[in-house]
Amino acid sequence: MISRVADHCFWFGRYLERTESTARMLLVTQNLALDGELSARQCWRPLIIVSGEERSFVSSHGSDAMADAEAVQGYLTWDEENYSGIKRSIEFLRENARSIREVISLEVWEVANELHLWINSPAAAAEYRNHRYGFFRHIRFVSQLCLGLLRSTMLHDAPLNFIWLGVLLERVGQTARTLDVHHHAFTEIEEAHQVVETSLWLSLLRSCSGFEPFMKRHQGSVTGEAVASFLIFEPRFPRSIRYGLHAALWRFHEIRPPAEHALPGAGTEERLKELEHWLRAQKAGLKPAGIHDLLTHVVDETAGICNVIRKELLGVG
Amino acid sequence: MSISDSSGLFGSYSLLSGTFDEYFSGAGTVRPEFRQAVASLSTSSVDEFQRCQALAERALLNQGVTFSVYSDNRGTEKIFPFDLVPRIISSRDWKHLDEGLRQRMRALEMFLSDIYDGQRILQEKRIPQELVLGAKHYLPMLRGIRPAGGVRVHIGGIDLIRDPGGVFRVLEDNLRTPSGVSYVIENRLVTKKVFPQAFDRARIQRVDLYPSRLAETLRSVSPVDAAETAVVVLTPGPYNSAYFEHSFLARTMGVELVQAPDLFVENDCVFVRTTRGPRRVHVIYRRTDEAFLDPEVFRPDSMLGVPGLVRAYAKGNVAVANALGNGVADDKAVYPFVPEMIRFYLSEEPILEQVPTYVCAREEDRRFVVEHLSELVVKAVDEAGGYGMLMGPQATASEREAFRKRIESEPRRYIAQPRVELSTCPTWIPEARRVEPRRVDLRPYILTSPAGPWVLPGGLTRVALVSGSYVVNSSQGGGSKDTWVQKGEA
């Protein structure tokens, strides 16, 4: 597969996952804010931090705006300067799709293109104004449809492997950052009422699509430790960090079988494998105080792995 | 057919005087060979038709069947306006065109081989030598190089118009990178999707076999066995106005779409960079201008292109379609001599008519042209897309004066032709909510392999959507139609 095309595939996957994930978090937070148990700042500030855009948000909107639901939602949805916002993500995802139009299926292309046409239409702006829930739900629905079509309409070979590698690494980073920010915020709430704390952990699970899967594993007993452990280590939950790393390593071996030493990618293989092994070894004896360090390591290493992939396989740098 | 039969969609249709209409031989009288087709089109009411037309536009936009607008740096894309009323060509007319186009392509192919070799036609003084060797796109450094497979115009597009007598005439040849074939196929798909009730299924030749015929043609000139051949389509990238088509062709042929930085040359062979290391390329269907193909040869100052590509080409290690240097044969000042090429190389009389042409490089022609600017269409010999053109009868006095000066200072760059009244075809005009006559042309596509030329039964019908306009180019208010070539009697 041509390196430049693989690069577009990889980024198509990353932006698609980012679009879905941002829309899902906004949807969940809206729901949480309606419960009224948390201050607006406690609800909305984590979203800005998870997106990694705290500095630029504060410099353009001021620190107080992190308590302003409209400002946060507008920034994460429409802001042209916010490169991880929904509008920009859709633009990039569609631009990448257009560059690899000949490798993705017609169905995937049509869905990506229609999402792009819709977000730029007056209909989308009206939906955002009048029916916020429906707006985010539509984006989430269409990007999930696209994720499904990738697997059900494309050849399962190199292009899909690169797209999915992008999806998985983006997802690992998102889950790690989301958990880290929430975990940090919860420890700040002094003597939190247990109901409040539980509702927070539940909303975190929902924003990772993990509510029902968690309940199936834990039969209703919700503690911070159990939730964190689930999102990090649960091997059968498709959004856990462990699952994401394991699946990413599997995809990578499809692209570059470990036995074929002469192919480019030795550095990626080594780092990805190392991180996957390291994470598994952490499960025993992890203390709540160690969670932040663990998640920071995952976020840094994931970014590092993306860079090595780009150097070794995608002809960048 | 009586007036009552042309009711419905065509009820208020009135002909444009002085033109040949593709559907009607007189007011309310449909040409006999199209009666059945027009009858099924007429069954739609205006409302139904309007709904189908809107559906068609929506489908093209959603599928991203678009071209980029150069003037807009935000990378805006538009659909090539599509008109749902098809252009129909009878089997008899098509047989004539098919024969004429194949004859023309064979002669042009032989002309190019001759010009880049012995130049027999110039030595025998059948075409003025200075006109050919002075063409901007003649590349003397390629003389003596025989391209892999021996073919030079793998893909040709020949623009035809139809005069008031109904005679098809060649307007110009496109032998470098003719575009538009993807719209031929997409237009057909959309028509079948949104307007199935009118599609005359049993009697229209299919166009969807083009991509596989193209892939066969490209493999037929490969330096290695066809089964081991790696074909790529080379595009300037997503910001090129024809990017949709580049991607479409790669996709429908099942080959890779590459950009110049994906390719490199080693030991006079071309390779593509892949995620599994370098891989050999044998045939390049290039949709880039040849000036940006190889900086070693064409533009030492340019960062664009693949250094060494021409060396690999000269050694016969890679086939490039279309061949380099073809521009000498579609130069508009060489065009008047194509009938002479047909007589010279094939010892046949030309089957297709042309448009009378004044070559400003010749003194007596030039004198006539500058004295009759208000009656003539003047064209720069090396431009396309409707640019570098003067429509004499519509131009202002100062525009004509500007062209007179240009012709006097660079006569070799200009030719002139009388303005031909293009034929008209019924076309949906949304503002008027009815069908009106608009001028059309036709670009058929011809694929040539070592076994000879093949003509796609159909082609791109472009239509000047603006009332009174003669300009069919998409950059200047033109649109396109599905083109139905009727099957012959079984």
Chai-1 contact restraints between the chains, C-beta under 6 A:
chainA,res_idxA,chainB,res_idxB,connection_type,confidence,min_distance_angstrom,max_distance_angstrom,comment,restraint_id
A,M1,B,T274,contact,1.0,0.0,6.0,A-B,restraint_1
A,M1,B,T275,contact,1.0,0.0,6.0,A-B,restraint_2
A,I2,B,E256,contact,1.0,0.0,6.0,A-B,restraint_3
A,I2,B,D262,contact,1.0,0.0,6.0,A-B,restraint_4
A,I2,B,V272,contact,1.0,0.0,6.0,A-B,restraint_5
A,I2,B,T274,contact,1.0,0.0,6.0,A-B,restraint_6
A,S3,B,R273,contact,1.0,0.0,6.0,A-B,restraint_7
A,S3,B,T275,contact,1.0,0.0,6.0,A-B,restraint_8
A,R4,B,D262,contact,1.0,0.0,6.0,A-B,restraint_9
A,A6,B,T275,contact,1.0,0.0,6.0,A-B,restraint_10
A,R98,B,P238,contact,1.0,0.0,6.0,A-B,restraint_11
A,S99,B,P238,contact,1.0,0.0,6.0,A-B,restraint_12
A,R101,B,S247,contact,1.0,0.0,6.0,A-B,restraint_13
A,E102,B,S247,contact,1.0,0.0,6.0,A-B,restraint_14
A,E102,B,A250,contact,1.0,0.0,6.0,A-B,restraint_15
A,E102,B,R251,contact,1.0,0.0,6.0,A-B,restraint_16
A,E102,B,L257,contact,1.0,0.0,6.0,A-B,restraint_17
A,E110,B,N62,contact,1.0,0.0,6.0,A-B,restraint_18
A,N113,B,G64,contact,1.0,0.0,6.0,A-B,restraint_19
A,E114,B,N62,contact,1.0,0.0,6.0,A-B,restraint_20
A,L263,B,R276,contact,1.0,0.0,6.0,A-B,restraint_21
A,L313,B,T275,contact,1.0,0.0,6.0,A-B,restraint_22
A,G315,B,R273,contact,1.0,0.0,6.0,A-B,restraint_23
